[in-house]
Amino acid sequence: MWKDLFRPGKNEKTDMLDVLKDNILFATLTRRELKYLSSLLYERVYQQDEPVFKQNDRGIGMYLIAKGRIAINTHNPQGDVHVTTLAEGNFFGELALIDPENIRTATAIAMDRTALIGFFKPDLMEIIERKPDMGAKILFQLALVLGRRLLETTEKITFLTRTKGMVLPHDEIV
Amino acid sequence: MTRLSDANLRRDLIKLFCVIASISGIGALFFYTPALSTPTFLSILFAMLFSPLVTGLERRGYPRTLSIIIIFFTIGSGAVTTGFFALQSGVKEWESFREDAPKYFKTTVTKLGQYEAAQKKKYPFLQSVQPTQTLLSWGQDTGKWFVSHGASIMGDLLMCLFLVPIITFALLSEGVLMRRKFFQLIPNRMFESVYLITMGAASAISDYVRAKIFEALIVGLLAGAGFYLIGAPYAIVLGIVVGVTNIIPYIGPVIGAVPGLAIAALNGSPIHIFWNMFFIYLIVNIIDIAVIFPFVVAKLVNLHPLILIATVAVGQQYYGLIGMLISVPVATAIKVTLEEMYRIIYEKHGTRTSFQETPLPRVQDHG
């Protein structure tokens, strides 16, 4: 247990630069920028079934999965619903980077012993302040990701509406 | 599952114990070692002050270490140049003040003694009150304290001059690494909350310190220039005193005015100098209250005036002048911490009104 207390064990140690460069948010950063970014990020190790955050918690940033798997669940009056399972290379919680009053919309739980890399809003603000070019690159990629998610959601709603013969509350969804 | 939760809880409790023990140990070390705590405290202030300048250079593409070196070199050479030329008169004033201080003290004691004798003759029930004797004893004790502690004060000063630049440099260049190391100690279950609270409090303190130092600089410059224009004695030294004491909320301006008015009253200057100095104190404080404080500081410290005064009093009670100076930033940090804790605990299960009111469907992200 002692080896787990303050730093990842040998199995969890990751080359953070490799994880970062493979992520769409940081794909446009140079090696030097990635190195600087890695100096701001936080490596955390979670045990199996340990929650990373819970639904309705205040959110401060996103997590990249360096090793392991994360279950995303939501809780509603009908019970718990498993939304998706995220694996190495995926990331979650990115809305908290730009939303000032972010409340987590789902619970994230480690399915295995999982190594995460945390990237939080104050760190993004620090990058924007200290290295605006780099901040712009990250924000652009973040906008790209959110735009894609919005498109996917719109398509899903349209599909559901057509298949179930529902009428949309608005004529037009962005 | 239960066994796993128990193991996680045990691990988190051990981590938490280590964090509390580390923080308490460092706190105790600083509390019982003023030779270390004073330079560290000053270095933190300097680091907060220089941080935006370093960031400004970094934004222009300079590496962080080079940016810090440039700032140190510029400020260091600027201080030496200013010290060599502009502060010559300030040093002369200080020397003169040091020589004249016993004379002022003697005059004060004589005048107070005469007044006391006259009052006691008029009101015999005042016989038991001994203000002149008390002042004399205080003066003698203070003099003895300076004689006996002179060498150690000089030693502390030299230690500060040696340590402050080194610690400030380390804080500016390694601050992010130190922050990461600290957060590494925090258990997972409270990591996000501690991160949120710590960043909020640190931001509130550094904003307040920068605003207050800016305010002190403006007030000190205005007062010094005013004293110089009216030909008041020790204009530069008194301007610095006004600036430094202005950092203490509410009572600082009063403390800052006492030495100047006392000197004007006791050194035999014409009476109009006393009144001119009084009006300068008044005008500078009106400018501060009406213009500088509302636009620079008040936005950052949203504390009730009564709480501010109580905070300063508590600071003075336990840590003297340093306590008065750091009491407000500490109170600000406590306020931000409590606000964040309130939001985390009580608004945790709240729903978001902004999205409820938005007609568009919510974008579903993963968490």
Interface residues (C-beta under 8 A of the other chain):
Chain A: M1 D4 L5 F6 R7 S39 L40 Y42 R44 Y46 Q47 Q48 D49 E50 P51 V52 F53 N56 D57 R58 G59 I60 I72 V83 T84 L86 N90 F91 F92 G93 E94 L95 E101 I103 R104 T105 A106 T107 A108 G118 F120 P122 E129 R130 K131 P132 L146 R149 L150 T153 I157 P169 H170 I173 V174
Chain B: M1 L4 S5 A7 N8 R10 R11 I14 K15 C18 T55 E58 R59 R64 V176 L177 R180 F183 Q184 L185 N188 R189 F191 E192 Y195 L196 M199 S203 R343 I344 E347 K348 H349 G350 T351 R352 S354 P359 L360 P361 R362 V363 Q364 D365 H366 G367
